Amino acid sequence: MALLIIVITCIMIIFETSQPCNTPDDFVAITSPGHIMIGGLFAIHEKMLSSEDQPRRPQIQKCVGFEISAFLQALAMIHSIEMVNNSTLVPGVKLGYEIYDTCTEVTAAMAATLRFLSKFNYSRETVAFQCDYSSYMPRVKAIIGAGYSEISIAVSRMLNLQLMPQVSYESTAEILSDKIRFPSFLRTVPSDFYQTKAMAHLIQKSGWNWIGVITTDDDYGRLALNTFAVQAAANKVCIAFKEVLPAFLSDNSIEVRINQTLEKIIAEAHVNVIVVFLRKFHVFNLFNKAIERKINKIWIASDNWSTATKIITIPNVKKIGKVVGFTFRRGNMSSFHSFLQTLHLYPSDNNKPLREFAMLFSACEQVKDGDLSQCISNYSQGTLTYATTKAIEKNFFMRNDFLWHYTEPGLIHSIQLAVFALGHAIRDLCQARDCQNPRAFQPWELLDMLKNVTFSDGKNSFHFDAHGDLNTGYDVVLWKEINGLMTIAKIAEYDLQSDVFIITNQETKSEFRKLKQILSKCSEECSPGQMKKTTGSQHICCYECVSCPENHYSNQTDMDHCLLCNNETHWAPVRSTMCFEKEVEYLNWNDSLALLLISLSLLGITFVLAIGIIFTRNLNTPVVKSSGGLMVCYVMLLCHALNFASTGFFIGEPQDFTCKTRQTLFGMSFTLCVSCILMKSLKILLAFSFDPKLKTFLKNLYKPVPIVFTCTGIQVVICTLWLILAAPAVEENISLPRVIILECEEGSILAFSTMLGYIAILAFICFIFAFKGRKLPENYNEAKFITFGMLIYFIAWITFIPVYATTFGKYLPAVEIIVILISNYGILCCTFFPKCYVILCKQKTNTKSAFLEMVYSYSSHSADSLAISHVSLDSNNCDLTTTNLRPGDKATSWLKGSHLQVQAFAGIGRGNTTNVSKTFHGKRSSSI
């Protein structure tokens, strides 16, 4: 039994001594002593050597897959530290470095962090635990790294224990800006918040809205995906699919997941733009398989791999389509280029990656440059040992320009900024301390100084913001084939603060236009004049295009909603791309209908003037005298003229004055006219009515001047109150879709209705009085024609009410003009035209004798039941004589009353009752 234990113990000792890390120093990749030690974390190898069986004991696995770009990053840190040491920035103080290979694994990075945290002057395998680390003195004062956010997050949680400054050159996860969870973390690159914002802006600016996203299943990938999803939604970009790949190459399922992702890309035929948040080795494998499947898309590259030479040099990489990427701003690379040129002068004893690379390069030196990096990566899978010779190193240094070809300028500049930031913070801290003593300051003191430091790269000045970020901005790059080789061309700059792309020249504008020609949409874009109508899909990017309705427009493609025109001043037809200014309309003087109506009005005024002339020239005729006399006729003709003239205020551009004048002028002039007609109707009824009771009532009522003034005065009061309390005014009628109707708003419908209603009441009274006397002598009787005139008035205005209420537009004033003309012409024609006809065409009947003869004939026919004696008329003096009438006879009294009243009506003098004469001065006689 004892022998068995001894054998097992020996086997374990032999197995333990065969591990690659025999001592703590073997774990260090690159080291150089100094007064102040700076730690470094770089993923010089892309993965750890995987094993089918789970490890049975805790140990650091062997790293495989040499990464040239990460190796160059470590060299950039060394070069930058040497620049600080060779400058006068920190005189008398040398900065040392201790760089570890994380192998792209959190476990290796954590092991290196434990070494950084170990107490100064203690065993390097020991990390002392204390309750208060304020006076704890670790060997390393600050850390530069790591590259991947997943590793930086884990390392930062450990460094927070001692508030050791950690300055990353590549970790962009947005969560690292949270100073509550990561108080000691700073970085010289922008947060992914800005990168995802820039990506979403670029996609939206290029007209794409249906895209795919591929990311890794780690903190960096998940956070980038979530942030990008928010930014994409804000820019109305939809994500058709989200594919997540395992974060580490040591995961055996990565090949399966890549194949599934490619199948998804092929299935989504409308997706032509894919955003890729992956590590370099993920993209390398993805693109190789995409080339095999002939997948051609636009790939949006994150800063992780947008300038990776390893991927650009993939054979036939141009077949995958176009690659548009974001990279960190580059600085002056001439110094680093010179450093690489003289790399063979530096000893490789304390630089294991340099020795490994020299040996791998020698083994692959016969391979073309395009496949050289892959050969180096494949050879590093444990097939070479660290045995090397000076001859191998010499072969490597003969082609040292190869390293410059794999340099990523943006990352190199970020590393330089990280070292310069630490150098300036140490300078400020060492001004009052002896920093040649390793115990001169604590890491947390350096952190305080670092947060507030301002430093320069020789050209620009920089400082960390409140989140510990250095927002330097991005360069937008495009992969282009030049002379058969893929190269990286800068096409724009992205300004973080203004959220704009700055295009430097016309050539790059052309490149952007070419990108926009490639469609990546779920639905065809809606043209201007249309809007998007979402379908049953949950994505707003899948929609139908429908035309904008009337009074709406869209002036851009793919608008979510049509914009509403200002209904007051503009309009738009269906499917319009713009709003049109509404045309202001009113009944213009140039309008044909307006010309017709104004011509009718002028014709009416002409008739009025002609009638006035005719009446003036026939002042002493019975027809004129029976019309109420010259004064009444002139007043009525003046009213008719004003009524015709009022129509002119309804035409032309409405003004406040015309709006107030047209209704009041018509109302008062028409009322005065109707008042005169009312007075005449009453006079006619009084002249030919012989009912004693009615006669007495009419005599008391018949007061011509008071009647006219009272009737007209009431209308004047109505119009005056209307103008004072609610006067008509100009109004823009915007109810019509395409025009603005400039019209007069009546101010008060009640006042307007009261004015018209009052005229209607007077007209109705006239109609009743005239109707009573409609059977009087034809040639001299106005009652019949007044009756017809009032009927025309009522018909016109009763028709006007529904027409006016249902008519709108610029021709609304024309309706009222027509009604005014009809009613005015009707009364004018019925009142004056018959008299003019008698005056002009029947002059024989326009004499006193003819007039009295007709009246007498009318009277005699009205008394057909009475015994009538012979009556003779003296043609010269118009004396009425009767014979054979018995005194006290009823007929005698009627005839005498008729004679006297008709003479008064006609205004031709007083009648004289004399003896009956059988002849008219010996010429003729008439018997009754």
C-alpha positions, 0 to 999 in steps of 0.5 A: 500500500505504501509503495502504491502511494509513493508511485502515485505521488511520483506520477503526479510530480512528473505530470505537474512538472510537465505543465507549461507554467512551471513558475509564476514568471513563466506565466508572464508574456512580456516584461521589463523592469522599472520604478513604476510597473504598468500591467498589460492584458492582450489576447495574443492567442485567440483561444485555449487548447480545448480538451474533450474531457473537462479539466480535473484540476485548476490550471491555466490551459495552453494558448493556441492560435497566434493573433498577429494584430493582438501581438502588434497591440502589445508591441504598441504598448511597449513602444509607447512606454519607451517613448515616455521613458525616452522623453522628459515627461517623467525625468529620472523615473522609468516605467516598467511593464508586465504584459500577459496573454489573456488567450481571449479567455476570462480565466487567463485574464483573471489569473493575470489580474491576481498577479497584478494585485499581489502585494509589493515585496511579497511572493508573487503568488500571494494576494494579501487580504485586508479590510482596508486597502488604502495603504495596500501596496501592489506591485503594479500601479495601473493596467492597460487592457483588456481588449474584449469587453467581456474580459474587461468587465471581469477584470475591472470587478477585481481591480475595483477592490483596490481602485487600481486604474484600468485603461482599456484601448478597445472595450466599448461595452456601454455598461463600462461607462457606469462609474458606480459598478466600474469606478476604476475603469477608463478607456480611450475609445468611445462607448458602444452607445455612440457606435450603435447610434452611428450605425443606426444613423448610417443605415437610416441615411442609406435608406435601409430598414430591414436588416439582420444582426449577428453578435456573440453570447457574452456581455459585449455582444448582448449589450451591443445588441440591446443598445443597437436595437434601441437606436435602430428603433429610434431611426425606424429601422427593423431587425429581421433576425438576431443571431447569437454565436458562442463567444469563444472558439473553444465552444464546439457548437460554434460551427453549427451555429455559424451554419444556422446563421448562414441558413437564416441569412439565405432564407431572409431574401429581403435582408441585404444589410447585416450588422456584425458585432463579432470578434475577429475569429468569428468573422473569419470563420463566418466569411469563409463559409459565406464565400462557399455559399456565395452569400453577397450582402452589405456587412456593417462592421463594428470596431472589433474587426473593421480593419482586421487584416486577417479578414481582409486577406481572406481569399475571394473575400470580395465575393461576400459583398461590401463591408462598411465599418467603423473604426477608431480615429487614427493618429500619427503612426510614423514612430510606430512604423520606425519601431517595427523597422528596428524590431530586430534590435530589441532582445527577445529574451523577455518577449515570448510572443516575439520569439514565437512569432519569429519562429512561426513566421520562419516556418510559414515564410514560403506562403503567400502574404494572403495566407501567411497569417492563417498559416501562422495561426494553424502552426501555433496549434501546439505543433512548434516548440519554443526552441529557436535559433538566431537563424530563424529570427534573422529570417523573420526580421528580413520581412518585418514590413509584414507586421506593418501590413497587419497594423490596425491604426485606430487600435494602435492610436488608442493604446498610445493614448492610454499610455500617454494618459498614464504618463501625464498622470504619473508626471503630475503625481510625481511632482511632489514625490520621489517616484523612484521609490516604488512605494511613492503612491497608491493605485487609487491616488493615480486613479484620482489624478488620471480622471482629471488629467489632460494629455496630448498625442502631439497634435490634439488634446484629450481628457476623460469625461465624467464616464471615464470615456475618451470620445474621439469619434469614428472613421467610416471605412469601406473595403475596396478592391484596388489592383486585385487586393482588398484595401481599407478606404476612409469615406467619412468621419462621424462626429459624436457630439453633432451626430453627423457624418462628415464626408471629405470629398466627392469620391466618397459621396459617390461611394455613398450613392452606390450604397444607397442603390442597394435595397434592404427593405421589407416592403417596397418604399412608398413614393412621395404622395403616399404613406405607410400602412402597417400590415399584420406584421409586428414590424413597422417596416412591413407595410402597404403604400396608400395614397394620401387623402385630400388635404394631406401630403407627403414629400418624402419616401416612406413617410409614416403619416401624411402631413395635414395642410393648413386648411385655412390657407392651403389644400392638396389633392389625393396623393399630393406631394405638396400643399397648394395655396388656396385661391382667394375667390369672390364675385369679381367684376370680371366674372361673366355672371357679375357682368350680366348682373351689373348690366341688368342693374345699369339697365334698370337705372336707365329705365328709372332715368327714362321714366323720370324724364317721361313723367317730368314731361307729362306733369299735368296729365291724369296718369302722372297726377294719379300716381301720387304726384311728382314728388312721390314719383321722384322719391320712388324712382330714386329708391329704385335707382338706389336699389339697382345701385346697391347691387354694385356693393355685392360685386368686387373684393369685399371690404368692411365698408361695402359689407355694411353699406350694401344691406343697409342701403338696400334695406332702407331704400326698398323700405322707403319705396314700399312705404310710398307704395303703401301710401298710394295703395291706401289712397286708392282704397280710400278713393274708391271705397264707399263703405261709411265705416271703412271710409271713416277709418281710412280717412283717419289712417291716411296721413301720407307723410307720417306714414312714409316717415314712420315706416321708413324710420322703423327700418332706419332704427333696425339697420342702425342697431344692426350696424352698432351691435353686430355689423357685417364684416369681411370673413374668409370662408375656408369650408371649401377644400380648394378656395378661400371665399372672401365674403361678407358675414352678416354679423347677426342673422337675426338683424338680417332677418328682421330687416327683410321681415319688416319689408315683407310685412309692409309689402304684405299690407300693400298687397292687401290694400292693392288687392281691395282696389284691383277692379278700379278703372284700368288705365289709371288704376295702380292697384292691380299692378301693385298687387302683381308687383307685390306677388313678384316680390313675395315669390322672389324672396320666398324662393330666395330663402332656401336658395340662399341657405343652400348656396355657398361659394363666390356666387352667394352674393349673386343670389341676393343680387338676382332677388333684388333685381327681380323684386325691383324690376317687378315693382318698377315694371308694375308701378311705372311701365303701365303708366308710361305705356298710357302716356306714350301709346294711349295719349287720348286716354290720358286726358281729364275727360277720358279719365272721368268718363272711364271712372264714371263708366266704372261707377255706373256699372257698380250701381246697376240696380239704380235708376240712372239718369242721363249724364253729360260731361263737359270736355272743357271744364270736366263738370259732371252733370246729372238729370232725372235723379231724385233727391235723396236717392241712394244712387245719387249720393253714390255718384256724387261721392264717387265723382268727388273722390275720384277727382281728388284721387286724380288731382284734377280739381273739384267737381261741380254738380250742375244741371244735366246737359244733354250735349258736350258743348253741342258736339255729343251727348250721352244718356244713362 
